[in-house]
Amino acid sequence: MAFDCICIDFKNTHSKKNIKSIKEKFPYAIIIPFINSYFDIINAEIKRSRTEFLWVLTSIIDYRNFDFNFIPEQHEQYQIHTWSLPRQKEGDTFLVPTTYQKSNLKYLRDYKDINYHQINSLIYENDLIEQRYTLKNNIDDLIKETLPNTSYIKYSEGSTADIFYPSYWEDLKLYINGTTFYIPATALKQITTQIYDYSRLLRLEENNKKDCFDICFISNNEPFAEKNYEILEKHIQKNNLKNRVYRIKNINGRTTAYKKAAQESQTNYFYAVFAKSVVVDNFLFNYTVDRGKNKRHYIFHSLLEELDLEYGTFNINLYHKDLCLNTPDENILDFTLSSQHEVVPTIASKALLTPDKYTAWKNGFREVSKLIYWNKQKPTVENTFRINKWLNTDNEWLRTGSHDGKKFVEDIHFDYNELIKTYTWDFCRETFKSLYPNETLY
């Protein structure tokens, strides 16, 4: 106890009581606020120490049962001693030799000789701010009020019994433990759309959870809809999937149908399986949504065999329920892309592009009209490649629709207000009938 002592005050709930206990043993202890890290504090305070060692204590620990009579052995005189509980490595209690000041370190843990003592007698105040979240609004619901920089928020999806001790040795990290995030208050002002906006991350454990969201099969009088719905049902039965399935059929209007699916679904996300999307055998509707990102739609790849392409069109989507319900009813070109979205490069389905002449024509017409428009706004090699594939496909009606889509966009001089008409089923039907009056359509 003959060594100098500093106590770092975290302004925690029992800070005054713990500091009082320290003062009883070290009346001369200097109380300082936590700033940045233990590394910075030790670098500053070791220079002022008048004894061979310096005790560095914190207000988050009740030291009444701690043995301050510890004296390092001769061979330990150059070591940093740190005490922690068995379930944490880096502690919050140090005995630092004054020879430390000769070190030129970037990180405290890089000191040449650290002696880690694990004991059970430390009584911590695990002063975490607990907050729950759901996938309805997981990032937007994160606490916004101003908190002391030393505070940590335990941001969890459900009740967890785990006890966590953040490290204050260096910069304050954000810890990811499965679906639970331990977030330093200093990170809150940086997090806007995702946890990963804060750069100092440490993942303790991966999220191994498989999500089970509802499935909505959406159809609109397509002659092949029943067959593809049966394929979906057999796929679910064969793989013993627990996802609930809803039929959304014969709803007038594309947006209305999507919103009806969102209303029927009982989960925060739901899979939209369209009549022309045939699920592949290895897609098990168990995609795990990243809790570290804000709400968004997830776009899976579809295999377009006629074009020898795979990308996120005529595909299965994982929609966020609230984003669907809040999508504008009018003036949109693509329902999915009109909200925050992310592409998942996993093939979930095969696209039924050419079951009949009209479907093939409509698929080519609508897809190419969008691709041509987007490529005009922001040309990319990928879009140019896809356009050429559509325009040169071997299937006659797929190719015809593609060229008609290209001509339509050019004839309207890339006018967005005219282009969004292609979003409606009625406009596509009327255009096909006007161009090919002798052909049948549903």
C-alpha angles and dihedrals in degrees: 000000000000092000126099116262139205125185121206111218114215093180088236125162096270096030096121094047093049093045090050089055091050091049090056089062098032108030089174094052113135114226115213132171122249111262123179101315148337087257092061093043095049091047090054100040101041090070090062096049115113095190135073091254135025124216112220111194135170136218092233091075130071102220099186091113097039120114107232090173089084111132118185117240118246092262090050098055093106096043128104107229118208128181125209143155118268092255094056128056105197111054135201099231121078142179105198125190114229087232084075090084090072090064121100101206136164094198132024092230089060092070107126097241124024120170110208114204117192114197137162098219097082113107109205130195100222092202100179123153105231120212130168127214138188131202088256091082108347100160099029091055094057111123112272103186121109113265134178110276091240092060120106125204118213100212108189138166094220143355113308128181096202119124115218133193116192120213118242094183095108135353114345109264131206108230124211115201110174105293094345124092125199103203125189112224089236088066096057096083090053098049110088110141104002143012088246091069083086107074102203100080132157119188111208098176136004121242104251094176118123113214120225110202129172121268123222118195107206121198138158111199094299108162090227097048098097093051092051092046089055089052089054092048093050090047091055093046095045093052095039091234118181097208115124114235127214129189115224108183143159095008111157108239132025097245092045090054092051092048091048088055090051091050093050094048117092096199130078089244128031136187116241111209111186125207092252094049113092110195116234121232098250098049106098103177092243103116112156113229113222106244089200092070130070122251115295143146118262118219118204124200122257126206112239100194096180089058099035087235138123123197142118103297131103082011145129114275131195104219128198106233098221094043088055094050091048096048112117115258093221144032097037127126098194123020096206098045093048090078134047106294144169131204118231107200093217121117107237100164149007116243116236093215103159113032089131139357097263095047091048092048093046092049092052094041097051099038096048093044088057094044092049091049094048092046090054091053095044117002116215133177090232095055092045090052092050093048091053090050091053095045093049103040117134094232107098100214095039088053093044092052090048093054091044089052091051092049092047093055092047093047092054089047092238092298105171093205089058094041095056088065087078087068091074123080092219093057091051091049093048093047092051092048092049092050098039109023094167095057124090126234138176 
